[in-house]
Amino acid sequence: MLAIYEKKTTSLDLYRPLRNYISMFYSEREAQNLEDDLQTVKQYRSDLERQPDPSPTSRRDLLQKYFKALCLIETRFPISPDDDHINSVTFVWYDAFKQKQKASQQNIHLEKAAALFNLGAVYSQIGLSFDRATVEGRRQAIHAFIAAAGAFAYLRDNAATKASVGTSTTVDVSVECVGMLERLMLAQAQECVFENTISKGSTPGVCAKISRQVGLYYEEALAALNVAPLKDHFDKGWTAHVQLKAALFYAEACYWYSLELHEKEEIAEEIARLKSGASTLAEAKKTSKGAAAQLLDAISKLEANINRNLDRAVKENDRVYLMRVPSPSFLPPLPAFSMVKTMPMNEVLDASKEKMFASLVPDSSAKALSRYTEMVDNIIRTQAEKLQQGSELTRVKLKEMDLPDSILSLEGNFSLPTDLKEDVEAVQISQGLAGLEAELQQLMDLRRVNQELLVQTEELLQKEATEDSQFRSQFGTQWTRPQSSTLTKNLQDRLNRFAANLKQAVDSDARIEHSVRDHSALMSILDCQPIESALPSLTRPIMSLDANEDAIVGVLKQSLRQLETLGAQRAGLEDMLKEMKWKDDVLPKLMTYAGSYEDLFRKEIAKYDPICEDIAQNIEGQEQLLLQIQARNEEFSAVFNLQDYKASREKCYKQIQAAIAKYREIKENINEGLKFYVSLLDAITNIKQECSDFVMTRNIQCQEMIEDVQRQMAGLSFQDHKNTGSYSYPAVNQPRQTQRSSSHPPSDPQNGPGPHPQPQTQYFQPPGQSTMPGYAHPPPPYTTPQQPPPYHMRPAPGAPYPPQQVQQPPTNQEYGQPAYPGWRGPYYNAHGQQPGSLARPTYTIPGPYPPPQQGYYEQ
């Protein structure tokens, strides 16, 4: 890579001339007060000449400080050959590339330009000093190179033109040279990015885009080096280096792009790209005299890789693909992507916050400058409004005449209005009518899943009720457990509501299907690609008496081109106004002008008169041209029957709008249905889990009761009562009977006084109560230890069976998973209920998913 040497200068004393000016135009006391600022400027200039600390970072900091100081000096000290200015200071700077050439001016802009050039040169040296073999080194080098580009860009935009005034100038600070250096620095920064990309193992497509942008930056720099004034100014080694780099990275882009083409089996273009890269390298090597050996070695390695891949691709094409290889001239440009951009230097070089010489601006000069600025702003504002009004008038008139749309329609280049085209593209991205049908099928699938899950849940309860009835018939009055129907009423009611909701949703789905079928012909226009193919076209008349249609169209198109030229001129005039204001630095004149400020203002404002006259002529020419276009457009409309074409076109627009509206309406209804079914699926899944838990609990109770009844039938009940206390199952709601007399106190205070009354039927062991031998059972596997079964609740006094309590099903049960894996919405994202937390309320489903007022049930 390349680094740039700093410009050299001669010794210069700024201290004495600046101090004398302060003493003369302000006061000796003011000069004494500013002694520190004067000494600082003197030290900056001395360090710039002698370089006491040659390290690039120290030079960078010095140049930034010195440039800010120069900005402050420029606004307070007029340095020029004029008698009443500081005319004893002459800045001398040598060309950085031609050491024998120098510029000598009494112009502070030359000093500022030299400082900015050296700042960019120092940044380039910093970038070259980092080790690019490491990721961190490449990152720091990228930052330094884009900073160098920023310094050269700032020089080009702010000081290069002012520093080139007069005959004593150098090429290195010209607009052309610093623009070339900016491109060169960006090329080297992008090259570091390319090295990073290769080290990370990015895809061939990414490598191709980044390497192509490197080549483009080098090509831009090479183009500037091959024309005046830079053509004969730089050493031939520079030109050879940049030329080889441009060829190298173009070939790199061809190589990496060919790898991507090979993966896609696009062999013909792969061969063409490889041939293009190989020929570019071969041509570049002919002019490689003076280039670095390392660069030539990189070119040779790349050339070998390209030739190897080219031989392979040619063999594959000859044996397998047999594709015709296109000429490189017919290939589209290689894609490029820039990963770097010029660093803005406005904040880095902003001197507005510096306090140096802050006391030197006279109040009268500041007020005069403010007044002059207001006068200039008024001119700029007035002229800008005229230009904007002219552009708006053109836009309105052309829209009224339907131009240039009617001309484009005649040539087959017509297009939909932007907003309508965006709506159509959005529909086409969603696959149009086919997408609606696919979503409708998803709706049907979700409905089926809900129906199947609901049937499964009902079958769970029916099976448990059947088993309960069988045991009740078998054991008769000894089977004292409550009937299933009395315990499942709430669950059955909820299932019935879900079934009713599903039935109503089926009707809604049918209306959607009917709407899709009825309007498929209307919406089919949205599937036309491109959509413009569905629009009517403006055609030439079948019969013509004088056959002058071509002449009419040609004259109208010529007038439109002239109008477009005037519009471009207006944009250029507005830019000229802004640039003129930006360059209008009147402060030095105000600070040294001895006459009336009004005379100076009139003289300075007069330089805006020519551009104001150009604006007036542009507006007048546009008005005349619009009148001509209107007359020619009337003739064009009559010959081509434009009114009928507009009517048919508007009719087609309305048809497309109606199709889009109907598509959106149906899509919204389908989305509402999907939301409904997903929500209902969640609710049915929850109630199925509740039913499963209920059935499991009933099965455990059933087993316990069977064992108890069998013991009673075998005569073991008395022995069990003797050892553990009584435990029997009386009929529901019957009073408790005393089994035997005993002096033992009652074990349960709720049973009242008396020896061993028969306890109330109890199916769950409350927490903290010891388990009775022979009836203990392990907790269900899905519950935590020492926690009641899912439906447990302390029985209320006199209650025949424990009240039902709904509990959130554990998330690890199979019923806790969505029954339709293709649909997982926000309903499945809630956190599972923690063991022991409060039971979640019964899930209720709102009315059918689309309320009538939302249009879901509309036919």
GIGIDA-V639548 format. One record per backbone hydrogen bond with DSSP energy under -0.5 kcal/mol. CO is the residue of the C=O (numbers start at 1). NH is the residue of the N-H. E is the energy in kcal/mol with one decimal. If there is no record, write none. Layout:
co->CO nh->NH e->E
co->CO nh->NH e->E
This chain:
co->8 nh->94 e->-2.9
co->12 nh->14 e->-0.7
co->14 nh->18 e->-1.8
co->15 nh->19 e->-2.4
co->16 nh->20 e->-2.5
co->17 nh->21 e->-1.9
co->18 nh->22 e->-2.0
co->19 nh->23 e->-2.4
co->20 nh->24 e->-2.3
co->21 nh->25 e->-2.8
co->22 nh->26 e->-2.2
co->22 nh->27 e->-0.9
co->27 nh->31 e->-1.8
co->28 nh->32 e->-2.3
co->29 nh->33 e->-2.3
co->30 nh->34 e->-1.6
co->32 nh->35 e->-1.4
co->34 nh->38 e->-2.3
co->35 nh->39 e->-2.6
co->36 nh->40 e->-2.2
co->37 nh->41 e->-2.2
co->38 nh->42 e->-2.3
co->39 nh->43 e->-2.4
co->40 nh->44 e->-2.5
co->41 nh->45 e->-2.3
co->42 nh->46 e->-2.2
co->43 nh->47 e->-2.8
co->44 nh->48 e->-1.9
co->45 nh->49 e->-1.5
co->46 nh->50 e->-2.6
co->47 nh->51 e->-2.1
co->52 nh->54 e->-0.5
co->55 nh->59 e->-2.3
co->56 nh->60 e->-2.5
co->57 nh->61 e->-2.1
co->58 nh->62 e->-2.2
co->59 nh->63 e->-2.6
co->60 nh->64 e->-2.0
co->61 nh->65 e->-2.1
co->62 nh->66 e->-2.6
co->63 nh->67 e->-2.3
co->64 nh->68 e->-1.8
co->65 nh->69 e->-2.0
co->66 nh->70 e->-2.3
co->67 nh->71 e->-2.0
co->68 nh->72 e->-1.7
co->69 nh->73 e->-2.3
co->70 nh->74 e->-2.6
co->71 nh->75 e->-1.0
co->73 nh->76 e->-1.2
co->73 nh->77 e->-3.0
co->76 nh->78 e->-0.5
co->77 nh->79 e->-0.7
co->78 nh->80 e->-0.7
co->78 nh->86 e->-3.2
co->82 nh->85 e->-1.2
co->85 nh->87 e->-1.3
co->86 nh->80 e->-0.7
co->88 nh->90 e->-0.5
co->91 nh->105 e->-2.2
co->92 nh->10 e->-1.0
co->93 nh->103 e->-2.9
co->98 nh->95 e->-0.6
co->98 nh->101 e->-1.9
co->101 nh->95 e->-3.0
co->103 nh->93 e->-2.3
co->105 nh->91 e->-2.9
co->105 nh->107 e->-0.9
co->107 nh->110 e->-1.3
co->107 nh->111 e->-0.8
co->108 nh->112 e->-2.3
co->109 nh->113 e->-2.4
co->110 nh->114 e->-2.3
co->111 nh->115 e->-2.1
co->112 nh->116 e->-2.3
co->113 nh->117 e->-2.5
co->114 nh->118 e->-2.6
co->115 nh->119 e->-1.9
co->116 nh->120 e->-2.3
co->117 nh->121 e->-2.4
co->118 nh->122 e->-2.6
co->119 nh->123 e->-2.2
co->120 nh->124 e->-2.0
co->121 nh->125 e->-1.9
co->122 nh->126 e->-2.4
co->123 nh->127 e->-2.4
co->124 nh->128 e->-1.7
co->125 nh->129 e->-1.0
co->126 nh->129 e->-0.7
co->126 nh->130 e->-0.6
co->127 nh->130 e->-0.7
co->130 nh->132 e->-0.9
co->131 nh->134 e->-1.3
co->134 nh->138 e->-2.1
co->135 nh->139 e->-2.2
co->136 nh->140 e->-2.4
co->137 nh->141 e->-2.1
co->138 nh->142 e->-2.4
co->139 nh->143 e->-2.0
co->140 nh->144 e->-2.1
co->141 nh->145 e->-2.5
co->142 nh->146 e->-2.3
co->143 nh->147 e->-1.6
co->144 nh->148 e->-2.2
co->145 nh->149 e->-2.4
co->146 nh->150 e->-2.0
co->146 nh->343 e->-1.7
co->147 nh->151 e->-2.2
co->148 nh->152 e->-2.2
co->149 nh->153 e->-2.4
co->150 nh->154 e->-2.4
co->151 nh->155 e->-2.0
co->152 nh->156 e->-2.3
co->153 nh->157 e->-2.2
co->154 nh->158 e->-1.7
co->155 nh->159 e->-1.8
co->155 nh->160 e->-2.6
co->159 nh->163 e->-2.2
co->160 nh->164 e->-0.8
co->161 nh->164 e->-0.7
co->162 nh->165 e->-0.8
co->167 nh->169 e->-1.5
co->170 nh->173 e->-0.7
co->171 nh->174 e->-2.1
co->174 nh->178 e->-2.3
co->175 nh->179 e->-1.7
co->176 nh->180 e->-1.9
co->177 nh->181 e->-2.3
co->178 nh->182 e->-1.9
co->179 nh->183 e->-1.8
co->180 nh->184 e->-2.2
co->181 nh->185 e->-2.4
co->182 nh->186 e->-2.2
co->183 nh->187 e->-2.3
co->184 nh->188 e->-2.0
co->185 nh->189 e->-2.1
co->186 nh->190 e->-2.7
co->187 nh->191 e->-2.0
co->188 nh->192 e->-1.6
co->189 nh->193 e->-1.7
co->190 nh->194 e->-2.2
co->191 nh->195 e->-2.2
co->192 nh->196 e->-2.2
co->193 nh->197 e->-2.5
co->194 nh->198 e->-2.4
co->195 nh->199 e->-2.2
co->196 nh->200 e->-1.8
co->197 nh->201 e->-0.6
co->197 nh->202 e->-1.9
co->198 nh->201 e->-1.1
co->203 nh->207 e->-2.2
co->204 nh->208 e->-2.4
co->205 nh->209 e->-1.9
co->206 nh->210 e->-2.3
co->207 nh->211 e->-2.5
co->208 nh->212 e->-2.1
co->209 nh->213 e->-1.7
co->209 nh->337 e->-1.5
co->210 nh->214 e->-1.7
co->211 nh->215 e->-2.1
co->212 nh->216 e->-2.2
co->213 nh->217 e->-2.2
co->214 nh->218 e->-2.2
co->215 nh->219 e->-2.6
co->216 nh->220 e->-2.3
co->217 nh->221 e->-2.1
co->218 nh->222 e->-2.6
co->219 nh->223 e->-2.4
co->220 nh->224 e->-1.6
co->221 nh->225 e->-1.8
co->222 nh->226 e->-1.3
co->224 nh->227 e->-1.0
co->227 nh->230 e->-1.4
co->227 nh->231 e->-0.9
co->230 nh->233 e->-0.9
co->230 nh->234 e->-1.2
co->235 nh->238 e->-1.1
co->235 nh->239 e->-1.2
co->236 nh->240 e->-2.7
co->237 nh->241 e->-2.4
co->238 nh->242 e->-2.6
co->239 nh->243 e->-2.5
co->240 nh->244 e->-2.5
co->241 nh->245 e->-2.4
co->242 nh->246 e->-2.4
co->243 nh->247 e->-2.2
co->244 nh->248 e->-3.1
co->245 nh->249 e->-2.5
co->246 nh->250 e->-1.6
co->247 nh->251 e->-2.5
co->248 nh->252 e->-2.4
co->249 nh->253 e->-1.9
co->250 nh->254 e->-2.2
co->251 nh->255 e->-2.7
co->252 nh->256 e->-2.8
co->253 nh->257 e->-2.5
co->254 nh->258 e->-2.1
co->255 nh->259 e->-1.4
co->256 nh->260 e->-1.5
co->257 nh->261 e->-2.2
co->258 nh->262 e->-2.4
co->259 nh->263 e->-1.7
co->260 nh->264 e->-1.3
co->261 nh->266 e->-2.6
co->262 nh->265 e->-1.0
co->265 nh->267 e->-1.2
co->266 nh->270 e->-1.8
co->267 nh->271 e->-2.6
co->268 nh->272 e->-2.0
co->269 nh->273 e->-2.8
co->270 nh->274 e->-2.4
co->271 nh->275 e->-2.5
co->272 nh->276 e->-2.2
co->273 nh->277 e->-2.5
co->274 nh->278 e->-2.5
co->275 nh->279 e->-2.5
co->276 nh->280 e->-1.8
co->277 nh->281 e->-2.1
co->278 nh->282 e->-2.3
co->279 nh->283 e->-2.2
co->280 nh->284 e->-2.2
co->281 nh->285 e->-2.2
co->282 nh->286 e->-0.6
co->283 nh->286 e->-0.6
co->284 nh->287 e->-1.4
co->285 nh->288 e->-1.2
co->288 nh->291 e->-2.0
co->292 nh->296 e->-2.0
co->293 nh->297 e->-2.3
co->294 nh->298 e->-1.9
co->295 nh->299 e->-2.0
co->296 nh->300 e->-2.2
co->297 nh->301 e->-2.2
co->298 nh->302 e->-2.2
co->299 nh->303 e->-2.5
co->300 nh->304 e->-2.1
co->301 nh->305 e->-2.0
co->302 nh->306 e->-2.6
co->303 nh->307 e->-2.5
co->304 nh->308 e->-2.2
co->305 nh->309 e->-2.3
co->306 nh->310 e->-2.4
co->307 nh->311 e->-2.5
co->308 nh->312 e->-1.9
co->309 nh->313 e->-2.6
co->310 nh->314 e->-2.6
co->311 nh->315 e->-2.1
co->312 nh->316 e->-2.3
co->313 nh->317 e->-2.3
co->314 nh->318 e->-2.5
co->315 nh->319 e->-2.0
co->316 nh->320 e->-2.7
co->316 nh->321 e->-1.4
co->317 nh->322 e->-3.3
co->324 nh->326 e->-0.5
co->327 nh->330 e->-1.8
co->328 nh->331 e->-1.1
co->345 nh->349 e->-2.5
co->347 nh->350 e->-0.8
co->351 nh->354 e->-1.3
co->355 nh->358 e->-1.7
co->357 nh->360 e->-1.6
co->358 nh->361 e->-0.6
co->360 nh->362 e->-0.7
co->362 nh->366 e->-2.1
co->363 nh->367 e->-2.5
co->364 nh->368 e->-2.3
co->365 nh->369 e->-2.6
co->366 nh->370 e->-2.0
co->367 nh->371 e->-2.2
co->368 nh->372 e->-2.5
co->369 nh->373 e->-2.4
co->370 nh->374 e->-1.9
co->371 nh->375 e->-1.9
co->372 nh->376 e->-2.4
co->373 nh->377 e->-2.7
co->374 nh->378 e->-2.1
co->375 nh->379 e->-1.8
co->376 nh->380 e->-2.7
co->377 nh->381 e->-2.7
co->378 nh->382 e->-2.4
co->379 nh->383 e->-2.5
co->380 nh->384 e->-2.4
co->381 nh->385 e->-2.0
co->382 nh->386 e->-1.8
co->383 nh->387 e->-2.2
co->384 nh->388 e->-2.4
co->385 nh->389 e->-2.5
co->386 nh->390 e->-2.2
co->387 nh->391 e->-2.2
co->388 nh->392 e->-2.4
co->389 nh->393 e->-2.5
co->390 nh->394 e->-2.0
co->391 nh->395 e->-2.1
co->392 nh->396 e->-2.4
co->393 nh->397 e->-2.4
co->394 nh->398 e->-2.4
co->395 nh->399 e->-1.8
co->396 nh->400 e->-2.2
co->397 nh->401 e->-1.9
co->398 nh->403 e->-2.8
co->399 nh->402 e->-0.9
co->402 nh->406 e->-2.2
co->404 nh->408 e->-2.4
co->405 nh->409 e->-2.5
co->406 nh->410 e->-1.7
co->407 nh->411 e->-1.4
co->408 nh->413 e->-3.2
co->409 nh->412 e->-0.9
co->417 nh->421 e->-2.9
co->418 nh->422 e->-2.3
co->419 nh->423 e->-1.7
co->420 nh->424 e->-2.2
co->421 nh->425 e->-2.6
co->422 nh->426 e->-2.1
co->423 nh->427 e->-1.8
co->424 nh->428 e->-2.6
co->425 nh->429 e->-2.4
co->426 nh->430 e->-1.2
co->427 nh->432 e->-2.3
co->428 nh->431 e->-1.7
co->431 nh->434 e->-0.9
co->431 nh->435 e->-1.3
co->432 nh->436 e->-1.8
co->433 nh->437 e->-2.3
co->434 nh->438 e->-2.2
co->435 nh->439 e->-2.4
co->436 nh->440 e->-2.5
co->437 nh->441 e->-2.1
co->438 nh->442 e->-1.9
co->439 nh->443 e->-2.0
co->440 nh->444 e->-2.1
co->441 nh->445 e->-2.5
co->442 nh->446 e->-2.4
co->443 nh->447 e->-2.2
co->444 nh->448 e->-2.5
co->445 nh->449 e->-2.3
co->446 nh->450 e->-2.3
co->447 nh->451 e->-2.5
co->448 nh->452 e->-2.8
co->449 nh->453 e->-2.4
co->450 nh->454 e->-2.3
co->451 nh->455 e->-2.2
co->452 nh->456 e->-2.3
co->453 nh->457 e->-2.0
co->454 nh->458 e->-2.2
co->455 nh->459 e->-2.3
co->456 nh->460 e->-1.7
co->457 nh->461 e->-1.5
co->458 nh->462 e->-2.4
co->459 nh->463 e->-2.5
co->460 nh->464 e->-1.9
co->461 nh->465 e->-2.3
co->462 nh->466 e->-2.2
co->463 nh->467 e->-2.2
co->464 nh->468 e->-2.2
co->465 nh->469 e->-2.1
co->466 nh->470 e->-2.1
co->467 nh->471 e->-2.2
co->468 nh->472 e->-2.2
co->469 nh->473 e->-2.2
co->470 nh->474 e->-1.9
co->471 nh->475 e->-2.9
co->472 nh->476 e->-1.6
co->475 nh->478 e->-1.6
co->476 nh->479 e->-1.4
co->478 nh->480 e->-1.5
co->483 nh->486 e->-0.7
co->483 nh->487 e->-0.8
co->484 nh->487 e->-0.9
co->484 nh->488 e->-2.1
co->488 nh->492 e->-3.0
co->489 nh->493 e->-2.6
co->490 nh->494 e->-2.1
co->491 nh->495 e->-2.5
co->492 nh->496 e->-2.4
co->493 nh->497 e->-2.2
co->494 nh->498 e->-2.5
co->495 nh->499 e->-2.4
co->496 nh->500 e->-2.4
co->497 nh->501 e->-2.6
co->498 nh->502 e->-2.6
co->499 nh->503 e->-2.3
co->500 nh->504 e->-2.3
co->501 nh->505 e->-2.5
co->502 nh->506 e->-2.1
co->503 nh->507 e->-1.3
co->504 nh->508 e->-1.7
co->505 nh->509 e->-2.7
co->506 nh->510 e->-2.1
co->507 nh->511 e->-1.9
co->508 nh->512 e->-1.9
co->509 nh->513 e->-2.6
co->510 nh->514 e->-2.6
co->511 nh->515 e->-2.4
co->512 nh->516 e->-2.6
co->513 nh->517 e->-2.4
co->514 nh->518 e->-2.6
co->515 nh->519 e->-1.9
co->516 nh->520 e->-0.6
co->517 nh->520 e->-0.7
co->519 nh->523 e->-2.5
co->520 nh->524 e->-1.1
co->522 nh->525 e->-0.9
co->523 nh->526 e->-1.6
co->524 nh->527 e->-1.5
co->525 nh->528 e->-1.2
co->530 nh->533 e->-1.9
co->531 nh->534 e->-1.9
co->532 nh->535 e->-1.5
co->537 nh->539 e->-0.6
co->548 nh->552 e->-2.0
co->549 nh->553 e->-2.5
co->550 nh->554 e->-2.6
co->551 nh->555 e->-2.3
co->552 nh->556 e->-2.0
co->553 nh->557 e->-2.5
co->554 nh->558 e->-2.1
co->555 nh->559 e->-2.0
co->556 nh->560 e->-2.0
co->557 nh->561 e->-2.1
co->558 nh->562 e->-1.9
co->559 nh->563 e->-2.1
co->560 nh->564 e->-2.3
co->561 nh->565 e->-2.0
co->562 nh->566 e->-2.1
co->563 nh->567 e->-1.9
co->564 nh->568 e->-2.1
co->565 nh->569 e->-2.2
co->566 nh->570 e->-2.0
co->567 nh->571 e->-1.9
co->568 nh->572 e->-2.1
co->569 nh->573 e->-2.5
co->570 nh->574 e->-2.3
co->571 nh->575 e->-1.9
co->572 nh->576 e->-2.2
co->573 nh->577 e->-2.1
co->574 nh->578 e->-2.0
co->575 nh->579 e->-2.6
co->576 nh->580 e->-2.7
co->577 nh->581 e->-2.2
co->578 nh->582 e->-2.3
co->579 nh->583 e->-2.1
co->580 nh->584 e->-0.7
co->581 nh->584 e->-0.7
co->583 nh->585 e->-1.7
co->584 nh->586 e->-0.9
co->586 nh->590 e->-2.4
co->587 nh->591 e->-2.4
co->588 nh->592 e->-0.8
co->589 nh->592 e->-0.5
co->589 nh->593 e->-1.6
co->596 nh->600 e->-1.6
co->597 nh->601 e->-2.7
co->598 nh->602 e->-2.5
co->599 nh->603 e->-1.9
co->600 nh->604 e->-2.3
co->601 nh->605 e->-3.2
co->602 nh->606 e->-1.4
co->604 nh->607 e->-1.1
co->605 nh->608 e->-2.1
co->606 nh->609 e->-1.5
co->608 nh->612 e->-1.6
co->609 nh->613 e->-2.2
co->610 nh->614 e->-2.0
co->611 nh->615 e->-1.8
co->612 nh->616 e->-2.0
co->613 nh->617 e->-2.3
co->614 nh->618 e->-2.1
co->615 nh->619 e->-2.2
co->616 nh->620 e->-2.2
co->617 nh->621 e->-2.6
co->618 nh->622 e->-2.0
co->619 nh->623 e->-1.9
co->620 nh->624 e->-1.9
co->621 nh->625 e->-2.1
co->622 nh->626 e->-2.3
co->623 nh->627 e->-1.5
co->624 nh->628 e->-1.7
co->625 nh->629 e->-2.5
co->626 nh->630 e->-2.2
co->627 nh->631 e->-1.9
co->628 nh->632 e->-2.3
co->629 nh->633 e->-2.3
co->630 nh->634 e->-1.7
co->631 nh->635 e->-1.4
co->632 nh->636 e->-2.1
co->633 nh->637 e->-2.5
co->634 nh->638 e->-1.9
co->635 nh->639 e->-2.0
co->636 nh->640 e->-2.2
co->637 nh->641 e->-0.5
co->637 nh->642 e->-2.0
co->641 nh->645 e->-1.3
co->642 nh->646 e->-2.5
co->643 nh->647 e->-2.1
co->644 nh->648 e->-2.4
co->645 nh->649 e->-2.4
co->646 nh->650 e->-2.8
co->647 nh->651 e->-2.0
co->648 nh->652 e->-1.9
co->649 nh->653 e->-2.5
co->650 nh->654 e->-2.4
co->651 nh->655 e->-2.0
co->652 nh->656 e->-2.4
co->653 nh->657 e->-2.6
co->654 nh->658 e->-2.7
co->655 nh->659 e->-2.3
co->656 nh->660 e->-2.4
co->657 nh->661 e->-2.5
co->658 nh->662 e->-2.5
co->659 nh->663 e->-2.5
co->660 nh->664 e->-2.7
co->661 nh->665 e->-2.3
co->662 nh->666 e->-2.6
co->663 nh->667 e->-2.7
co->664 nh->668 e->-2.7
co->665 nh->669 e->-2.0
co->666 nh->670 e->-2.6
co->667 nh->671 e->-2.5
co->668 nh->672 e->-2.3
co->669 nh->673 e->-2.2
co->670 nh->674 e->-2.7
co->671 nh->675 e->-2.5
co->672 nh->676 e->-2.4
co->673 nh->677 e->-2.7
co->674 nh->678 e->-2.4
co->675 nh->679 e->-2.4
co->676 nh->680 e->-2.9
co->677 nh->681 e->-2.6
co->678 nh->682 e->-1.8
co->679 nh->683 e->-1.9
co->680 nh->684 e->-2.9
co->681 nh->685 e->-2.4
co->682 nh->686 e->-2.0
co->683 nh->687 e->-2.4
co->684 nh->688 e->-2.5
co->685 nh->689 e->-1.9
co->686 nh->690 e->-2.2
co->687 nh->691 e->-2.5
co->688 nh->692 e->-2.5
co->689 nh->693 e->-2.5
co->690 nh->694 e->-2.5
co->691 nh->695 e->-2.7
co->692 nh->696 e->-2.3
co->693 nh->697 e->-2.4
co->694 nh->698 e->-2.6
co->695 nh->699 e->-2.2
co->696 nh->700 e->-2.0
co->697 nh->701 e->-2.5
co->698 nh->702 e->-2.6
co->699 nh->703 e->-2.3
co->700 nh->704 e->-2.1
co->701 nh->705 e->-2.6
co->702 nh->706 e->-2.4
co->703 nh->707 e->-2.2
co->704 nh->708 e->-2.3
co->705 nh->709 e->-2.9
co->706 nh->710 e->-2.5
co->707 nh->711 e->-2.1
co->708 nh->712 e->-2.3
co->709 nh->713 e->-2.5
co->710 nh->714 e->-1.6
co->711 nh->715 e->-0.5
co->711 nh->716 e->-2.6
co->711 nh->717 e->-0.6
co->712 nh->715 e->-1.0
co->716 nh->720 e->-2.0
co->717 nh->721 e->-2.2
co->718 nh->722 e->-2.0
co->719 nh->723 e->-1.8
co->720 nh->724 e->-2.7
co->720 nh->725 e->-0.5
co->721 nh->725 e->-1.3
co->728 nh->730 e->-0.5
co->731 nh->734 e->-1.8
co->737 nh->739 e->-0.5
co->737 nh->758 e->-1.7
co->748 nh->751 e->-1.7
co->749 nh->752 e->-1.3
co->754 nh->756 e->-0.6
co->756 nh->739 e->-1.1
co->756 nh->740 e->-0.5
co->764 nh->766 e->-0.7
co->766 nh->769 e->-1.7
co->772 nh->775 e->-1.9
co->772 nh->776 e->-0.6
co->780 nh->783 e->-1.8
co->784 nh->787 e->-0.8
co->789 nh->792 e->-1.9
co->796 nh->799 e->-2.5
co->810 nh->813 e->-1.2
co->813 nh->816 e->-1.2
co->814 nh->817 e->-0.9
co->819 nh->821 e->-0.6
co->820 nh->823 e->-2.5
co->822 nh->824 e->-0.5
co->825 nh->828 e->-1.6
co->826 nh->829 e->-1.0
co->834 nh->837 e->-2.0
co->849 nh->851 e->-0.7
co->851 nh->854 e->-1.8
co->851 nh->856 e->-0.9
co->852 nh->855 e->-1.8
co->855 nh->858 e->-0.7
